[in-house]
């Protein structure tokens, strides 16, 4: 299942789900994550299927090596490994002005955040879980996009499915640590225990940067069986958020 989104003239975005892939349990079935133990050939096939469904050339997809930080990179082509290094550099946000280049962010409870300035023709994608939200990866992406000519007041943001504050239980000390830098993330679970609402925290961060148009996919990954959830299932696959400029 795919959720398609239009973010203005010439900008397309989407979130994938679990169905329609070739992976066997526990990755069934459209696992797009290449670092979770699934067969690499099967992951390539899943990425091909997702690209075919979205009209994206898989060779023009940009995949990050996500490290739960606040690093941001500008890209005009897919990453290629550096000599002696396996995989792309470790970053948690990317941006581009290149038409037809699809930026991808992989998640299974963290929030995939997609950003666009349709006028400046700049798009970005960020992986913002608990550490990334505390580190400010989304504001860092907005700033880098602004440096390239994007206007935050003109930008559109979509925060994708993630674990909700009612489900995301954490130790009280950890909640306080995150809330010290992202106060809006402070939450209490439905069981009355300390929790975090990372989407609410990200929404507040976006507002503080001047981004006014913030859209939120309200699905909780732990509660939605059509989505992968690490906290629910442990060993599992990853779904993706994609954003691209139409060629």
C-alpha positions in Angstrom: 0.0 0.0 0.0 1.3 3.4 -1.0 0.2 6.8 0.3 0.8 9.4 -2.4 1.1 13.1 -1.6 1.3 16.2 -3.8 3.3 19.1 -2.2 2.8 21.7 -4.9 3.6 22.2 -8.5 6.1 19.6 -9.7 6.7 18.0 -6.2 5.7 14.5 -5.4 6.0 12.5 -2.3 4.9 9.1 -0.9 5.0 6.7 2.0 5.2 3.0 1.4 3.7 0.2 3.5 4.3 -3.5 4.2 2.4 -5.0 1.3 3.4 -5.8 -2.2 7.0 -7.0 -1.7 9.0 -10.2 -2.1 10.5 -10.5 1.4 9.6 -13.4 3.7 8.9 -13.2 7.4 10.0 -11.4 9.6 10.4 -8.8 6.8 7.2 -9.5 4.9 6.8 -8.1 2.5 7.9 -4.8 1.0 11.0 -4.3 3.2 13.1 -1.5 1.7 15.8 -1.5 4.4 19.1 -2.9 3.3 20.7 -3.1 6.8 18.2 -5.2 8.8 19.3 -8.7 7.8 17.0 -9.3 4.8 18.4 -10.8 1.6 20.0 -8.1 -0.5 18.6 -9.3 -3.8 15.1 -9.3 -2.3 15.6 -5.8 -1.0 16.7 -4.7 -4.5 13.6 -6.3 -6.0 11.4 -4.5 -3.4 13.0 -1.2 -4.3 12.4 -2.0 -7.9 8.7 -2.7 -7.2 8.3 0.5 -5.2 9.9 2.5 -7.9 7.7 1.0 -10.6 4.6 1.8 -8.5 5.7 5.4 -8.1 7.2 5.9 -11.5 10.7 6.3 -10.1 13.8 4.9 -11.6 15.4 2.8 -8.8 18.9 3.9 -10.0 17.8 7.5 -9.2 16.9 6.8 -5.6 19.1 8.3 -2.9 19.4 6.1 0.2 21.1 7.4 3.4 23.1 5.4 6.0 21.1 6.8 8.9 23.0 7.2 12.1 20.4 9.0 14.4 22.3 12.3 14.2 21.8 15.7 12.7 24.1 15.5 9.7 22.7 17.0 6.4 24.0 16.5 2.9 23.2 18.1 -0.5 23.0 15.5 -3.2 22.7 15.7 -7.0 23.1 12.0 -7.6 22.8 8.8 -5.5 25.6 8.2 -3.0 28.6 6.0 -4.0 30.8 4.4 -1.4 34.1 6.1 -0.7 37.2 3.9 -1.2 37.5 1.5 1.8 34.0 2.4 3.1 31.0 0.2 2.7 27.8 2.1 2.0 27.1 5.8 1.8 28.2 8.4 4.4 26.3 8.6 7.7 23.8 11.4 7.5 20.1 11.7 8.6 18.9 14.4 6.1 19.4 15.1 2.5 18.3 17.8 0.0 18.4 18.3 -3.7 17.5 20.6 -6.6 17.9 17.8 -9.1 14.7 16.8 -11.0 13.9 13.1 -11.0 16.2 12.3 -8.1 14.1 10.6 -5.4 15.2 11.2 -1.8 14.4 8.2 0.5 14.2 7.9 4.3 13.8 4.6 6.0 11.8 4.1 9.2 10.0 1.6 11.5 8.9 4.0 14.4 11.1 7.1 13.8 9.5 9.9 11.9 10.1 10.4 8.2 10.0 14.1 7.4 9.6 15.4 3.9 10.1 19.1 3.0 9.6 21.1 -0.2 9.7 24.6 -1.5 7.8 24.2 -4.8 8.8 27.7 -5.9 12.5 27.4 -5.4 12.3 23.7 -6.6 14.2 22.3 -3.5 13.2 19.2 -1.7 14.5 17.4 1.4 14.0 14.3 3.5 15.0 13.7 7.2 15.1 10.7 9.6 14.0 12.1 13.0 13.6 9.6 15.8 14.2 10.4 19.4 18.0 11.1 19.1 17.5 13.0 15.8 14.7 15.1 17.2 16.8 16.0 20.3 19.7 16.8 18.0 17.6 19.0 15.7 18.0 17.2 12.4 14.8 18.8 10.9 15.7 22.4 11.8 19.2 21.7 10.4 17.6 20.5 7.1 15.4 23.6 6.9 18.5 25.8 7.4 20.4 24.0 4.6 17.4 24.3 2.3 17.2 28.0 3.2 20.9 28.4 2.3 20.0 27.0 -1.2 17.2 29.6 -1.7 14.2 28.0 0.0 11.9 30.2 2.0 10.6 28.6 5.2 7.4 30.5 5.0 6.8 29.0 1.6 7.8 25.5 2.5 5.5 22.5 2.9 6.4 19.8 5.4 4.9 16.3 5.8 5.6 14.3 9.0 5.0 10.6 8.2 3.8 7.7 10.3 5.7 7.2 13.5 5.2 5.7 17.0 2.7 8.0 18.8 3.1 9.6 22.2 0.4 7.2 23.7 2.6 4.2 22.8 6.2 5.5 23.0 7.1 4.7 26.6 10.6 5.8 27.8 12.3 6.2 31.2 11.4 9.4 33.0 14.9 10.7 32.9 15.1 10.2 29.1 11.8 12.0 28.6 13.1 14.9 30.6 16.4 14.9 28.6 14.6 15.1 25.3 12.0 17.6 26.6 14.8 19.9 27.7 15.6 20.6 24.0 12.3 19.7 22.4 9.6 20.6 25.0 6.7 19.7 22.8 7.8 16.1 22.7 7.0 15.6 26.4 4.2 13.0 26.6 2.4 10.6 28.9 1.4 7.2 27.5 -2.1 5.8 27.7 -0.9 3.7 30.6 0.1 6.9 32.5 3.9 6.3 32.1 6.5 8.7 30.8 6.4 9.0 27.0 7.6 11.0 24.0 5.6 12.4 21.1 8.3 12.9 18.5 5.9 14.2 15.8 4.6 16.9 18.1 8.2 17.8 18.9 9.1 18.0 15.2 6.0 20.1 14.5 7.1 22.6 17.1 10.6 22.7 15.6 9.3 23.3 12.2 7.1 26.2 13.5 10.1 27.7 15.2 12.0 27.8 11.9 9.1 29.5 10.1 7.6 26.6 8.3 3.8 27.2 8.5 2.4 24.4 6.3 3.0 21.3 8.4 1.0 18.2 7.5 1.0 15.1 9.7 0.1 11.5 8.9 -1.5 10.5 12.1 -0.9 6.7 11.8 1.0 5.2 14.7 3.5 2.5 13.5 2.9 0.4 16.6 -0.9 0.4 16.1 -1.0 0.1 12.3 -0.4 -3.4 11.0 0.2 -2.2 7.5 3.4 -0.5 8.7 6.7 -1.9 10.0 7.4 -1.2 13.7 10.6 -2.2 15.5 9.1 -1.5 18.9 6.2 -3.8 18.2 7.9 -6.6 16.3 11.6 -6.4 17.1 13.3 -7.9 14.0 11.4 -6.4 11.1 11.6 -4.5 7.9 11.6 -0.8 7.0 9.1 1.3 5.1 10.1 4.5 3.3 9.2 8.1 2.7 10.1 9.4 -0.8 10.1 13.0 -2.2 11.2 14.1 -5.6 10.9 16.9 -8.1 9.2 15.9 -11.3 11.6 15.9 -14.3 
